[in-house]
Amino acid sequence: MELQGTQRLPGMRDLFEEENRRSRRVRDGLQFFLALYGYRTVDTPVVEPTDIFLRKSGGELASQMYTFVEPGGHQVSLRPEFTSQVIRLFLQEERTQPTPVRWQYAGPVFRYSPGETRYGRQFTQVGAELIGAAGASAEAEVMAMACGALASFGLGSQRMVLGDVGAVYGLLKQFKLSERATYFLLYSMGELRDGEDGLALVRARGQELGLFDSDERRGSMEALAQHLAATEANGNGGSDGSIGVRTSQEVMERLERKLRAADSPEQLDNALAFAQALSGMKGAPKDTLKAARSLAESHKLDASPLSSLEASIDAFALHDMKSVEISIDLCLARDIAYYTGPVFEVWAGSGNGVRLAGGGRYDGLVKALGGSQDVPALGFACTLELVMDALDEDAGDTRPAKRVLVAPRNDNAVKATLQAAASLRLGGEVAAVSLDGAADQASAKAQGFEAIIMVADDGTSERIWL
């Protein structure tokens, strides 16, 4: 029957029992594995103040959020990810939680997408956060735990891609650009990888933001500042020395500040060329790091920021996960802006595959959400629906051996029927009681029952297989 006006929202899913049971089994199995590493479960609200997710998440995530004003007048959002919530919880409980804190979580998140996605607009994340731990050993623990959790379900063939936002930032910072220009280049590397078209796009956007001032515009600003200075010196200003709402002296000082703050066009072009060359570097760790160091040296940069990525790889190797193929992608920055150090993604198989999990270090998030200082922290999350798609059909299946319908032979057998059903459940069978006493075989089979058990008033029974 087709219903009007009661359709499911696009991008949302309904789950029936079998898929729902399998989903719970895989989720519980992943969480059990995380618990083996000492990560305790926390749960957070589905709805939070919008500001928690916006402070360091970046514009892309903000455009995907379900945001509304609640009846109390507060702007709130359905959670698009867990990490910001977990850090908010840490800040509330900081005094009672000795570090390092190891927490895990599982639950639905919501992100709007105008088109179709593999997992819809509501999907389930399972993940963990390690708060208060610095260094490569902490990064290796989280990476190994992510790979191990997936391997525990038989996904032994994995590919882990590593990047390092902090290392790339450390290299770009040596061009002595403004923070604004440095971060602009850092988060434009994905587009710079697209060759000349990507370069043109980045330049155009930079000009819109005022980062790539043309020589003509810069010359006009300098000429105006000189003209105002000459006017002031010759006493030719207005009676009150003002231009509009500002005095000519204020206008001149403002222009001079802009000129001093503007990035050197030559340095900006050098940094842009470096960022584009670096964006194309990916592959085996040893060769990629060697090429990146050589590029840095050719630009007379200190290549030591790359050491953090090398240390993470060495620490991960101690976990002896031979089935995980490791590669480096220096363009990898993930899709949330709070990452500050090593970042990683785990893909199924050694080919293109499917991205199942991702995470990284975000040492600035605690302070950004109200903490008094930065706290080292990192974590990862996997998308449960994508993990399930990558598993064999029977992986995580906990279907009971038998599913039966229990029915009384007569009106006097109702109590015995209820007792029989309870006993069957204790034995691990799914036992549903026929509420109207009917035991139609065709109807029972259509409902998924494998047998009908007819119970007499003395408790004896007969099992009829369907």
ABEGO torsion letter per residue (X at the ends): XBBBGABBBBGBBBBBAAAAAAAAAAAAAAAAAAAAAGBBBBBBBABBBAAAAAAAAEAAAAAABBBBBBAAGBBBBBBABAAAAAAAAAAAAAAABBOBBBBBBBEBBBBBBABBBAAEABBBBBBBBBBGBBEAAAAAAAAAAAAAAAAAAGBABBBBBBBBAAAAAAAAAAAGBBAAAAAAAAAAAAAAAAEAAAAAAAAAAAAAAGABBBAAAAAAAAAAAAAAAAAAAAGABBAAGBBEABBAAAAAAAAAAAAAABBBAAAAAAAAAAAAAAAABBEBAAAAAAAAAAAAAAAGBBAAAAAAAAAAAAAAAAAGBAABBBBBBAABAEABAABABBBBBBBBEABAEBBABBBEBBAAAAAAAGBABBBBBBBBBBBAAAAAAABBAABGBABBABBBBBBBABAAAAAAAAAAAAAAAAAGBBBBBBAAGBBBAAAAAAAGBABBBBBBAAGBBBBBBX
